[in-house]
């Protein structure tokens, strides 16, 4: 649903728990596709959070301020993505695709969003260096191993905050595998 004044607003929704370099890559490339890009941080009740929504919004906001050249803002939302898209008059939902599994899931979601909310979806193929990265994989490695090994997969700010969070929680992180959910 385009804004009345013709502004092209993109919405990049996700839990971003934690934000990876792959997510950041989508933000950096997606910012040039729209007049304004909104990175929307939400919750998924099927997933255990490491960082609170406020923490994620703050960290992503800092990275956006440091690295983005276009008009990118970070917001929190709850409920259905399409309802939030309508509230902000988003032209399209931006999604990153890593592989065929992502494509199958995202294709179904995009068709549903268009059918029930008349919201288009724009896909960006991930950079090949990020094709294997997911927040779920990052959480799994971080929960049982040396977090410094994750340096190639995430911005340093997120890596440092993840180490601090693990320390704060006595050396453990909340993590559980949830099948069939893209992250």
N, C-alpha and C positions, 0 to 999 in steps of 0.2 A: 504494500500500500504506500505509494509515494506521498511525501509531504505535499501540502497544498502549494507551496512556493517552488516546487520542482527540485528540491534538494534530494540528492541520492544518499540515503542513509543505509549503511551496512550494519548488520548485527552479527557479532561473533560470540555465540553463547557457549558456555561450558562450565564445568566444575573447576578446572584448572588447579587440581589438588594433587601434586604441585604443578605449577607452570613449567613446561619443558621448552627446550630450544625449538622444538617443532611447533609448539603453539606460538612462540615469539616470531618464528619465521612466517607463519600465516598472518599474524598481525602486521608485521613489517611490509609484506607484499600486498596484503589486502587494503592497507591504508590508502593506496593510490587508486583503488578501484571505485572509491566512493567520495562524495563531498565530505562525509563524516563517517567514522567507524566507531561503533559502540562495542566495547568488549564487555560482555555481560556475565558476571560471575554468579552462578546459581548453586543450588544444592541438589543432590540426588539422594533420596532417602535410602536407596539400596546400597550406598557406598559409605564406608567409614571415613570420616574426614581426618586429615592430619592437621590442616590449618583451618581456622574458623573463616567464615566468609569475609569478615572484616580484615583479617590478616591477608587473605588472598587479594582483596581489592587494593589494600595498601601496597603490597609488593608489586602487583601488576601495574598500578598507577605510577610507582617510582620508575619501573622499567620503561613504561610508555613515555614518561616525561624525559627520560635520558636518551631513548633511542628512536622515537618516532618523529618524523618531520611533518606529517600530515595531521589533520584534526582527528585525534583519537582520544576517546574518553573511556573511563572504566566505571561501570555501574554494577550494582547488585540487583538481583531479581529473584522472585520466588514464583512458583506456579509454572504454567505452561509457557514455553518459549514463544509460541505464536501470539499469546496474549500480550507478552511484553513487547514483541515486535509491533503489534498494533498500537500499543501505548506510545511508542516512540516514533511511530510513522515510518518504520523501516521499509526500505525498498526491497531488500533482500537479506536473507540469512547467509552468512559466510561460513563455509565448512572446509576443513582440511581433509584430504584423502591420502592415506598412506599405502593402501593395498586394496585388493579385490574384495576382501571381507568388509573393509570400511565402505567401499563403493556400494555393495549390496545393502548394507544397513542404511546408509545415508540416502540412497536412491529411494528406498521405501519411505523414509521419513520426509524427504523432499516432496514426493508425490502427495503424501498425506497433508503436509502443511499447505501445499498449493490448493488442494481440494477443500480443506476445511477452513482455511484462513486467507486464501488468495495471496499468499506470501511466496515469492520465488526463492530459490536457493542458488547460490553461486559456489562452485567448488574450486578449490586450489589444490593442485597436486603438491604433496610435500616435496621438499628438497630430498634427494636420494640419501643424504647423510642422516636424515631424520626418519626414514621410512620404518625403522624397527622400534622407534621410541614410543612409549605410552606412559601415562601417569601410573597405570597399574604396575608396569614393569619397574618403574622408578621406585614405587612404594615397596615392592617386593625386595628389591636389592637393598634399599635403605633400611628396611626392617631387620634384615639378617646379616648385613655386611658393612663394609667400610664405605661410608657415604662419599668420601673423596673420589672413589672410583666412578662416581656419577658426573664428575666435572664436564665430560664432553657432551652430556645430555641435557644440561640445564644451565641457566644463567647463574653466575657466581652468587648474586644476591640470594637466589632461591636455595642454592647449595648451602650457603652459610646459615640461613634461617632453618633449613632442614636439620643441619647438625645441631643447632641450638635447641630445636624442638626435641630431638632425640635425647639430648642431654637432660633437658627439662623434664622429660617423661621417664627418667631413670634408665635410659639406654634402650628403650623399646618404642616402637611406633605402631599406631593402630593400622592394621592392614588385614584385609581378607580378600580372597579372589572371588569375583562375582562373574559368572559366565554370561555370555551373550550381551554384555554391555560394553559399548565402545567408550573409551576414555582417552 
